[in-house]
């Protein structure tokens, strides 16, 4: 049989009468069959299907209230344009590390500007028409003044301060070990919103000034195959990907936004400064909504293993854990900024699957050791919604006894008063300006670069990427005082609020987590250690079903090894197959049930779990819609009384005239109608629940040879041969009416209709063999309705 289609035609004929013809998909109409007064339900044979309606909570579509919430970039810009130091000691990679940072005095006209999300455009507007007031010094160790001075660090100075391996001069031959120390062969994903059209130019200027490797660049086409090929082990590449609202590669760039353009420049340049041979993939979401950013993360997951940095945040909520599975892709590490306005908890950094990066104020003279205090603006705190993970219940000082997820996990410099050089191009311009940047938007991409370097070093030893880093950082690196003190600088002073936990202290704290990296020792530990086992990730979901109708669904979980499934707090009769995660409930009972779905790694014994809400709607009786039916004596009459029901139904007729029958599909037929008026009740019984619904059909049969005073349809049976053009006419009589609307259901593809006066002409150029039942329903301007069935039989040639 030919498949059906859906069309709608509105045809206006000679006034005052018009006809509207609608052809509906046959899926809404059951096929015609023989009948009796009471018919058993028909059954179809098909493969096993999940009977429950499953709504996954891991996206990724959040409801409008949450999904449309706007995330904010977490950068700060000091209110002054700066000029980086120049000369051979700066433009050669690794050189200039022994120079002290440049100190700058803020111009009076910009000192009152807030540093939070300050854009170059706003800074230009404040300084327009004013002479430069910048004063620099390279004598000694400058002390930042809260009232109006800053210091700014170069990549070489930052690398030296944190103990990263020195960089070979750009262009010189590298050993595999040296290339690994620069992140060769690894991918860093930078997820942001909106578009920065100058990101490649800004990065090239940054690289040229500081002697860093140049990056080739290109835009990923929508047809680019995913996952991507492995990153080059010999050079840097900057790829730009436009994400659409569904998380697919798009051809068109998002709109420009000055704030997000600054964030993009910061993320790209400072992840590159730490891992200068890593491939950077910038993913630009179409907007800053939570839903769009989640989809951009999913796009990164589809691209392949790597390290993903998110320098944005929005307030956490009860929905936070429902999207955790987005951060569970294999061999991916996720990092996020904790925030830039003091104590507080932001998503996505609060996720237990994300490494939360806080901020410090850095002091480094170019020689000796660095010193740091917690930055007063760093985010962090105790989640109101996310339970503490196993890794935050270890023996690390300050960690034991946490009941809820506490961020940050780690930190690096983020204070805009001790900022880093950033190359930016204001909107509409072409010239690069230099600013001093900070915020946890700075510390997050630097940590992403560190993880990329660790993965490159692991690849040299044929070890797998780190993936989730917290189990190793808390459970191995920081598990003993010796390894902890070597790998981390424990930040013990500074505060970001007045709460009881708002001050840095020995060991773990909410401002700086475990501390800041002593890169050489930390990379050595990460580069050789076996990653700690990671618990499976179970996606929370809401399941919908109907009382009395067998329910089945599958628990959605991911893990590194085969999983075993179990349920907690399940209602009586609900069971899960341990090996497959398929949940069944033979006879659901109406109500709402909160159950816990668990997945256990069969090799490590680690367990992940998520809340499943199962909502079973009460059984509803079938719905039958009555109608007025018109016919003529001795002219075969048929009409549809099909019910709407969640389960198969059986039909019967009450008070039907002799000879009238109803089929298994609800088609009422009367081969030889007798003149008169009849009230026929159609009863539909749900075979699963036993509930019944009914409706009265008023059947008016006019004497033979007379014109009925009511709305009437004449649609004779049609026969034809496959491939031979077929035509027929449907007549409608509507005495006294000014308009009639006619709909036709069960229309096969290729069959077309046109209105001609009070008749409808049917044409089918290429009939397909099969039996069809066209349901014709007419409604006129007087409120009358009528319906008839037009059987169409097409035989093979």
C-alpha positions in Angstrom: 0.0 0.0 0.0 1.1 3.6 -0.6 2.2 5.6 2.5 0.0 8.4 3.6 0.6 12.1 3.7 -0.9 15.2 5.2 -2.1 18.1 3.0 -4.3 21.1 3.5 -6.1 22.9 0.8 -8.3 26.0 1.3 -10.3 26.5 -1.9 -12.7 29.4 -2.4 -15.3 29.0 -5.1 -18.1 31.2 -6.4 -19.7 33.2 -3.6 -21.5 32.9 -1.3 -20.3 29.3 -0.9 -16.7 28.1 -0.1 -15.2 24.8 0.5 -12.2 23.9 2.6 -10.6 20.5 1.8 -8.2 18.9 4.3 -6.5 15.5 3.6 -5.2 13.9 6.8 -2.6 11.2 7.4 -4.0 7.7 7.4 -2.3 7.0 10.7 -5.3 8.7 12.3 -7.7 6.3 10.6 -8.0 2.6 11.1 -8.4 0.4 8.0 -11.9 -0.8 7.1 -12.8 -4.4 7.8 -15.8 -6.6 8.1 -17.8 -6.4 11.3 -20.3 -7.6 13.7 -22.2 -6.0 16.6 -19.3 -6.8 19.0 -15.8 -7.1 17.7 -12.6 -8.3 19.4 -9.6 -6.0 19.2 -7.1 -6.6 16.4 -3.4 -7.1 17.2 -0.2 -6.2 15.3 3.1 -8.0 15.6 6.2 -5.8 16.0 9.6 -5.9 17.7 9.8 -5.1 21.5 9.6 -1.4 22.2 10.0 0.6 25.4 6.4 1.4 26.5 7.2 4.3 28.8 7.8 7.8 27.7 11.3 8.7 28.9 12.4 12.3 29.4 16.1 12.4 30.0 17.2 15.1 32.4 20.7 15.4 31.1 19.6 17.7 28.4 19.4 18.6 27.4 16.6 20.3 27.1 16.2 22.2 30.4 12.9 23.9 30.9 12.5 27.5 29.7 13.1 29.0 33.1 16.5 27.3 33.6 17.5 26.6 30.0 17.1 30.3 29.0 19.1 31.5 32.0 22.0 33.6 30.8 25.5 32.6 31.8 28.1 35.3 32.3 31.8 35.2 31.4 34.1 35.4 34.4 36.9 37.8 33.3 38.2 41.0 34.7 40.1 43.7 32.9 42.2 46.3 34.7 41.0 49.8 33.6 44.2 50.8 31.7 45.7 49.9 28.3 49.2 48.5 28.8 52.2 47.9 26.6 54.1 44.6 27.0 57.9 44.7 27.5 59.8 44.5 24.2 63.2 43.3 23.1 65.1 40.1 22.5 64.6 39.1 26.1 60.8 38.9 25.7 60.2 37.9 22.1 62.0 34.6 22.5 60.1 31.8 24.2 61.3 31.2 27.7 63.3 34.4 27.9 62.2 37.3 30.0 61.2 34.9 32.8 63.7 36.5 35.1 62.5 40.0 34.5 60.1 41.5 37.1 56.6 42.2 36.0 55.6 45.6 34.7 53.8 48.0 37.1 51.2 50.4 35.7 49.5 53.4 37.4 45.8 53.6 36.5 44.8 56.9 34.8 42.5 59.0 37.0 39.7 59.0 34.5 39.4 55.2 34.5 40.1 54.3 38.2 36.4 54.3 39.0 35.6 51.7 36.3 34.7 48.3 37.5 37.1 45.6 36.3 34.3 43.0 36.1 33.6 42.2 32.5 35.2 45.5 31.4 35.6 45.5 27.7 38.2 47.2 25.5 35.3 49.2 23.9 34.3 50.6 27.3 37.9 51.3 28.2 38.4 53.2 25.0 35.3 55.2 25.6 36.5 56.2 29.0 40.0 57.2 27.7 38.9 58.8 24.4 40.5 62.1 23.9 42.8 61.7 27.0 46.6 61.3 26.8 48.1 58.1 28.1 48.7 58.1 31.8 50.5 54.8 32.0 53.7 54.7 34.0 55.8 51.6 34.0 58.7 50.3 36.0 61.0 47.3 35.8 62.9 48.0 39.0 62.5 45.5 41.8 59.2 43.8 42.8 56.3 46.2 42.4 53.6 46.1 45.1 50.1 46.5 43.7 48.1 49.3 45.3 44.4 48.8 45.7 44.0 52.5 45.1 45.3 52.5 41.6 48.3 50.4 40.4 48.6 47.0 38.8 51.3 44.6 37.7 51.1 42.5 34.6 52.8 39.2 33.8 54.1 37.7 30.6 53.7 34.1 29.6 57.4 33.4 30.4 57.0 35.0 33.9 53.9 33.0 34.6 55.4 29.7 33.5 58.5 30.4 35.6 56.4 31.4 38.7 54.5 28.1 38.6 57.4 25.9 37.7 56.5 24.9 34.2 59.3 23.4 32.0 61.2 26.1 30.1 60.3 26.5 26.4 62.8 26.0 23.6 63.2 28.9 21.2 60.5 28.9 18.7 61.5 27.0 15.5 64.3 25.0 17.2 64.1 21.2 16.9 62.3 19.5 19.7 62.7 16.1 21.3 59.5 14.1 21.8 59.8 14.9 25.5 60.1 18.6 24.9 57.1 18.5 22.5 55.0 16.7 25.2 55.9 19.4 27.7 54.2 21.8 25.3 51.0 19.7 25.0 51.8 18.3 21.5 49.2 15.9 20.2 46.5 17.1 22.6 43.2 19.0 22.1 41.9 21.9 24.3 38.3 22.8 23.8 37.3 26.3 24.7 33.5 26.7 24.9 32.1 30.2 24.8 29.1 32.2 23.5 28.8 34.5 20.6 31.6 35.3 18.1 35.1 36.9 18.1 36.0 37.6 14.5 39.5 38.6 15.5 40.5 35.7 17.6 43.2 34.4 15.1 44.7 37.8 14.6 44.8 38.4 18.4 46.5 35.1 19.0 49.0 35.7 16.2 50.0 39.0 17.8 50.2 37.4 21.2 52.5 34.7 19.9 54.7 37.1 18.0 55.2 39.4 21.0 56.1 36.6 23.4 57.9 34.2 21.1 55.3 31.4 21.3 54.6 29.0 18.4 52.3 30.2 15.7 49.1 28.4 15.0 47.5 27.5 11.7 43.8 28.2 11.6 40.6 27.2 9.9 36.8 27.1 10.5 35.2 23.7 10.8 32.6 23.2 8.1 29.2 21.8 8.9 30.0 18.6 7.0 33.3 18.0 8.9 33.5 14.4 10.0 33.3 13.8 13.8 35.1 12.7 15.8 38.0 14.7 14.4 41.4 13.2 13.5 44.0 13.2 16.2 45.8 16.5 16.8 49.2 17.1 15.3 52.3 16.2 17.4 54.4 18.9 15.7 52.5 22.1 15.6 49.6 24.2 17.0 46.3 24.6 15.2 43.4 26.9 16.1 40.0 25.5 14.9 36.8 27.6 15.2 33.5 25.7 15.3 30.1 27.4 15.2 27.5 25.5 17.3 23.8 25.8 16.4 20.9 25.6 18.9 20.9 21.8 18.5 24.6 21.3 19.2 25.5 20.7 15.5 28.2 22.3 13.4 26.8 25.5 11.8 27.9 27.4 8.7 27.1 30.9 10.1 29.0 32.5 12.9 27.0 33.7 15.9 26.5 37.4 16.6 29.3 39.5 17.9 29.4 40.4 21.6 32.2 42.6 23.0 32.2 40.9 26.4 32.3 37.4 25.1 34.9 38.4 22.5 37.2 39.4 25.3 36.5 36.2 27.1 37.3 34.2 23.9 40.6 36.0 23.4 41.6 35.4 27.1 40.7 31.6 27.0 42.5 31.0 23.7 45.7 33.0 24.4 46.3 31.7 27.9 45.5 28.0 27.3 48.0 28.3 24.4 50.6 30.0 26.7 50.6 26.9 29.0 50.3 24.3 26.2 51.7 26.0 23.1 51.7 23.0 20.8 48.2 21.8 21.7 45.4 22.0 19.2 42.8 24.6 20.4 39.2 24.1 19.3 37.1 27.2 20.0 33.4 26.4 20.0 31.1 29.4 19.8 27.5 28.8 21.0 24.8 30.9 19.3 23.9 32.6 22.6 24.8 32.5 26.3 21.7 30.5 27.5 22.4 27.4 29.6 20.8 25.2 26.9 23.0 26.6 24.1 26.2 26.2 26.1 25.3 22.7 27.1 24.8 21.8 23.5 28.2 23.3 22.7 29.7 21.0 25.3 28.0 18.1 23.7 29.4 19.1 20.3 32.9 19.0 21.9 32.1 15.5 23.3 31.4 14.4 19.7 34.7 15.8 18.4 36.8 13.4 20.4 39.0 13.2 23.6 40.5 16.3 25.1 40.4 18.9 27.8 37.4 21.3 27.9 37.6 24.8 29.6 34.5 26.8 30.5 35.1 30.3 31.7 31.4 31.1 32.4 28.9 30.6 35.1 25.3 30.9 36.3 23.7 30.3 39.6 23.4 26.6 40.6 19.9 25.1 41.2 18.1 21.9 41.8 18.6 21.0 38.1 22.4 21.0 38.4 22.9 17.3 38.8 20.4 16.5 36.1 22.9 17.6 33.4 26.0 15.9 34.9 26.0 13.2 32.2 27.0 15.9 29.7 30.4 16.0 31.5 30.9 12.2 31.3 32.4 11.6 27.9 35.2 9.1 27.7 38.8 10.5 28.0 37.5 14.1 28.5 38.5 16.4 31.3 36.2 19.3 32.1 37.2 22.5 33.9 35.3 25.6 34.8 35.8 29.0 36.6 34.3 29.3 40.1 33.3 32.9 39.7 34.5 36.5 40.1 32.5 38.2 42.7 33.4 36.5 46.0 31.8 33.7 47.9 29.1 31.9 45.9 28.5 28.7 43.9 28.1 28.7 40.2 27.3 26.0 37.6 29.1 24.4 35.8 32.0 24.5 38.2 29.8 23.0 41.0 29.3 19.8 39.0 31.1 16.9 40.6 32.3 16.0 37.1 34.0 19.3 36.6 37.4 20.5 38.0 36.5 23.9 39.6 39.2 26.5 39.3 39.5 29.3 41.8 41.8 32.3 41.9 44.7 33.8 43.8 46.7 37.1 43.8 50.2 36.3 42.5 53.5 38.0 43.6 56.6 37.0 41.6 59.8 39.0 41.1 61.3 36.9 38.4 63.6 35.1 40.8 63.0 32.8 43.7 59.6 31.4 44.7 56.2 32.9 44.1 53.9 33.9 46.9 50.1 34.0 46.7 47.1 34.8 48.7 43.5 33.9 47.9 42.0 36.6 45.7 39.1 38.4 47.3 37.0 38.1 44.2 37.3 34.4 43.7 34.1 32.4 43.7 33.6 29.2 45.7 31.5 27.8 48.5 29.3 24.9 49.5 26.7 23.7 47.1 23.1 23.7 48.2 22.2 20.9 45.9 25.1 18.7 44.9 26.2 15.9 47.4 29.9 15.5 48.2 31.6 13.1 45.9 33.8 10.2 47.1 37.0 12.1 46.2 36.0 15.0 48.6 35.7 12.5 51.5 39.4 11.7 51.5 42.0 12.3 54.2 43.3 15.6 52.7 43.3 18.2 55.5 40.2 20.3 55.3 38.3 17.8 53.1 37.1 15.1 55.5 33.5 15.3 56.5 32.1 17.4 53.7 28.4 16.5 53.1 28.0 18.6 49.9 30.2 19.4 47.0 32.5 22.3 47.9 34.4 24.4 45.3 37.1 25.3 44.3 39.2 22.2 43.6 42.4 24.1 42.6 43.5 27.6 41.7 45.9 29.9 39.9 46.4 33.6 39.5 43.2 35.5 38.8 43.5 38.9 40.4 43.3 41.7 37.8 45.7 43.7 40.0 48.2 41.0 39.2 47.0 40.3 35.7 48.3 38.8 32.5 48.9 40.4 29.2 46.1 40.0 26.7 45.9 41.1 23.0 42.5 42.4 22.0 40.9 44.2 19.1 38.0 46.5 20.0 34.9 46.1 18.0 35.1 47.7 14.5 38.8 48.2 14.8 41.9 46.5 13.3 44.6 47.6 15.7 45.6 45.3 18.6 45.4 46.8 22.1 47.0 45.3 25.2 45.2 45.0 28.5 45.9 43.3 31.8 43.4 40.5 32.4 42.3 38.5 35.4 39.4 36.6 36.8 38.9 32.8 37.2 38.3 33.0 33.4 42.1 33.3 33.4 42.9 30.5 35.8 40.5 27.9 34.2 42.2 27.9 30.7 45.6 27.8 32.3 44.7 24.7 34.2 43.3 23.3 31.0 46.7 23.8 29.4 48.3 22.1 32.4 46.0 19.0 32.0 46.8 18.9 28.3 50.5 18.9 29.0 50.0 16.1 31.5 48.1 14.1 28.9 50.9 14.6 26.4 53.4 13.4 28.9 51.2 10.4 29.6 51.0 9.6 25.9 54.8 9.4 25.8 54.5 6.6 28.3 51.6 4.9 26.5 49.2 5.8 29.2 45.6 6.8 28.7 44.5 10.5 29.1 43.6 11.6 32.6 39.8 12.0 32.1 38.3 13.0 35.4 41.1 14.5 37.4 39.7 14.9 40.9 40.0 11.3 42.0 43.7 11.4 41.2 44.3 14.9 42.6 42.5 14.3 45.9 43.1 10.5 46.3 46.7 10.2 45.1 48.6 13.4 44.7 47.2 15.1 47.8 46.8 11.9 49.8 50.1 12.1 51.6 51.8 15.3 53.1 55.0 14.7 51.0 53.4 14.4 47.6 50.9 17.2 48.4 53.5 19.7 49.4 55.6 18.9 46.3 52.7 19.2 43.8 50.8 22.1 45.3 51.4 25.4 47.0 48.9 25.4 49.8 47.3 28.9 50.0 46.7 29.7 53.6 45.7 33.4 53.7 43.2 35.7 52.1 39.4 35.8 52.1 36.4 36.3 49.8 33.7 37.1 52.3 32.7 37.0 56.0 31.3 33.5 56.3 32.8 30.9 58.5 34.4 29.1 55.6 35.3 32.3 53.6 39.0 32.4 54.6 41.9 30.4 53.2 43.5 27.9 55.6 45.9 25.0 55.6 44.9 22.2 53.4 41.7 22.3 51.3 39.5 25.4 51.4 36.7 26.8 49.3 38.7 29.7 47.8 41.6 27.8 46.3 40.8 24.1 46.8 44.0 22.1 47.1 46.1 25.1 46.1 48.0 26.2 43.1 50.3 24.0 41.0 54.0 23.4 41.4 53.9 22.4 37.8 57.1 20.4 37.5 56.2 18.1 40.4 52.5 18.0 39.6 53.1 17.1 36.0 55.5 14.4 37.0 52.9 12.9 39.3 50.1 13.2 36.8 52.2 12.0 33.9 53.1 8.7 35.5 50.2 7.8 37.8 47.5 5.4 36.9 44.2 7.3 36.7 41.9 6.6 39.6 38.9 4.6 38.8 35.8 6.8 38.0 32.3 5.8 39.0 29.7 5.3 36.3 27.5 8.2 35.3 23.8 7.6 35.4 21.5 10.1 33.7 18.5 11.2 35.7 15.2 10.9 33.9 11.4 11.2 34.2 9.3 8.2 33.0 5.7 8.5 32.0 3.2 5.7 31.7 -0.4 4.6 32.1 -2.0 2.6 34.8 -2.6 -1.0 33.8 -0.4 -0.8 30.7 2.9 -2.7 30.9 5.8 -0.2 31.3 9.4 -0.6 30.2 12.4 1.7 29.9 16.2 1.5 30.0 18.4 3.1 32.6 20.8 5.4 30.8 24.4 5.0 32.2 28.0 5.2 30.9 31.1 3.6 32.4 34.6 2.5 31.6 33.7 -1.2 32.2 30.6 -3.4 32.0 27.9 -2.3 34.4 25.5 -4.0 36.7 22.1 -2.3 37.3 19.9 -2.2 40.4 17.0 -0.1 41.7 16.3 1.3 45.2 12.8 2.4 46.4 11.1 0.8 43.4 7.4 0.1 43.7 6.2 -3.5 44.0 6.4 -5.4 40.7 9.0 -3.1 39.1 12.3 -4.9 38.3 15.5 -4.2 36.4 17.6 -6.6 34.4 21.0 -6.5 36.0 23.0 -7.0 32.8 21.0 -4.6 30.5 19.4 -2.0 32.7 16.0 -2.6 31.2 13.3 -1.8 33.7 9.9 -3.5 33.5 6.6 -3.1 35.4 3.9 -5.5 34.2 0.9 -3.8 35.9 1.7 -0.2 36.9 -0.4 1.5 39.5 -1.4 5.1 39.2 0.9 7.5 41.2 4.3 9.2 41.2 7.3 7.3 42.4 10.8 8.4 43.2 13.3 5.6 42.6 17.0 5.5 42.5 18.7 3.8 39.5 22.2 2.5 40.2 24.9 1.3 37.9 27.9 -0.5 39.4 31.2 -1.0 37.6 31.7 -4.7 37.6 35.5 -4.4 37.7 36.1 -1.6 40.2 32.9 -1.9 42.3 32.3 1.9 42.0 28.6 2.9 41.8 26.9 5.8 40.2 23.3 6.7 40.7 20.5 9.1 39.7 17.0 9.9 40.6 14.3 8.5 38.3 10.7 9.9 38.7 8.1 7.5 37.4 4.7 9.0 36.8 1.8 6.7 36.1 -1.4 8.4 34.9 -4.7 7.0 36.1 -6.5 4.8 33.6 -8.8 6.8 31.3 -11.8 5.5 29.4 -11.8 5.5 25.7 -13.1 8.7 24.1 -15.8 8.4 21.4 -17.0 11.6 19.7 -20.6 11.5 18.5 -21.8 13.1 15.3 -24.9 13.6 13.1 -24.9 11.2 10.1 -27.1 11.6 7.0 -28.0 9.0 4.4 -30.5 7.9 1.8 -32.6 4.8 2.0 -31.2 1.8 0.2 -27.9 3.6 -0.4 -25.0 1.9 1.5 -24.0 4.0 4.5 -20.8 3.9 6.5 -19.1 6.2 9.0 -16.2 6.0 11.5 -16.8 6.0 15.2 -13.2 5.1 16.1 -12.3 5.9 19.7 -9.2 7.5 21.2 -7.6 5.2 23.8 -4.1 4.2 25.1 -4.8 0.5 24.6 -6.7 -1.7 22.1 -10.4 -1.4 22.3 -13.4 -3.5 21.4 -16.6 -1.9 19.9 -20.3 -2.6 20.2 -23.5 -0.9 19.2 -26.5 -0.1 21.4 -30.0 0.6 19.9 -28.7 0.1 16.4 -31.2 -0.6 13.6 -31.2 -4.0 12.0 -28.3 -4.6 9.6 -26.0 -1.9 11.1 -22.7 -3.3 12.3 -19.4 -2.0 13.6 -15.9 -3.4 12.7 -12.9 -4.0 14.9 -11.6 -0.5 13.9 -14.8 1.4 14.8 -16.1 1.6 11.2 -20.0 1.5 11.3 -21.6 0.2 8.1 -25.3 -0.3 7.1 -25.6 -1.9 3.6 -29.3 -1.1 3.2 -30.4 1.8 5.3 -34.1 2.2 6.1 -35.7 5.7 6.1 -36.0 7.2 9.6 -34.2 8.8 12.4 -32.1 6.7 14.8 -30.0 7.3 17.9 -27.2 4.8 18.0 -24.8 4.5 20.9 -21.3 3.4 20.1 -19.5 1.8 23.1 -15.7 1.4 23.1 -14.2 -0.8 25.8 -10.5 -0.7 26.8 -9.3 -4.3 26.7 -6.5 -3.6 29.2 -8.4 -1.6 31.9 -12.0 -2.7 31.2 -13.1 1.0 31.2 -15.7 2.0 28.6 -16.6 5.2 26.8 -19.6 5.9 24.6 -21.2 8.5 22.4 -24.5 8.9 20.6 -24.6 9.1 16.8 -27.8 10.6 15.3 -28.5 8.8 12.0 -31.0 10.4 9.6 -32.0 8.4 6.6 -34.1 10.2 3.9 -36.5 8.2 1.8 -35.2 7.0 -1.5 -35.6 9.5 -4.3 -35.9 12.5 -2.0 -33.3 15.2 -1.3 -32.3 15.1 2.4 -32.8 18.4 4.2 -29.6 17.8 6.2 -26.0 17.9 5.3 -25.2 14.7 3.3 -22.2 13.1 1.6 -22.3 10.8 -1.3 -19.1 8.8 -1.8 -19.4 5.6 -3.7 -16.9 2.8 -3.6 -14.1 3.1 -6.2 -12.1 0.3 -7.9 -9.1 0.6 -10.1 -5.8 -1.0 -11.3 -2.3 -0.2 -10.2 -0.6 2.2 -12.5 -3.8 3.2 -14.3 -5.0 6.7 -13.7 -8.1 6.8 -11.5 -10.8 9.5 -10.9 -13.9 9.7 -8.8 -16.4 12.3 -7.4 -17.6 13.0 -3.9 -20.8 15.0 -3.7 -21.9 17.1 -0.7 -25.4 18.5 -0.2 -25.8 21.3 2.4 -29.2 22.9 2.1 -29.3 26.4 3.5 -25.6 26.5 4.4 -23.2 29.2 3.1 -20.0 27.3 3.6 -18.9 23.7 4.1 -15.5 22.4 5.4 -14.6 18.9 4.1 -11.8 16.8 5.5 -10.5 13.5 4.0 -8.4 11.1 6.1 -6.5 8.0 4.9 -5.3 9.7 1.7 -2.5 7.7 -0.1 0.4 9.6 -1.6 -0.3 10.9 -5.0 -4.1 11.2 -4.6 -5.2 14.8 -5.1 -8.5 16.6 -4.8 -10.1 19.8 -6.3 -13.4 21.4 -5.4 -15.9 21.9 -8.2 -19.2 23.5 -7.0 -20.7 21.2 -4.5 -18.6 18.3 -5.6 -15.0 17.2 -4.9 -13.1 15.7 -7.7 -10.5 13.0 -6.9 -7.6 12.1 -9.2 -4.8 9.5 -8.7 -2.3 9.4 -11.5 -0.3 6.3 -10.4 -2.5 4.2 -8.0 -0.7 1.7 -5.8 -2.2 -1.8 -5.2 -4.0 -2.1 -1.9 -7.3 -1.4 -0.1 -7.9 2.1 1.3 -10.7 3.6 3.3 -11.1 7.4 2.8 -13.0 8.9 5.7 -14.9 12.0 4.4 -16.1 14.4 7.1 -18.2 17.5 6.3 -19.1 20.4 8.6 -21.3 23.3 7.4 -21.9 26.9 8.5 -25.1 25.8 10.2 -23.2 23.6 12.6 -24.2 20.3 11.0 -21.8 17.5 10.4 -21.8 14.4 8.4 -19.3 11.7 7.5 -19.0 8.8 5.1 -16.4 6.2 4.1 -15.2 5.9 0.5 -13.6 2.4 -0.1 -10.9 2.5 -2.7 -9.6 -0.9 -4.0 -6.6 -1.1 -6.3 -5.8 -4.4 -7.8 -2.5 -5.5 -9.3 -2.3 -5.2 -13.1 
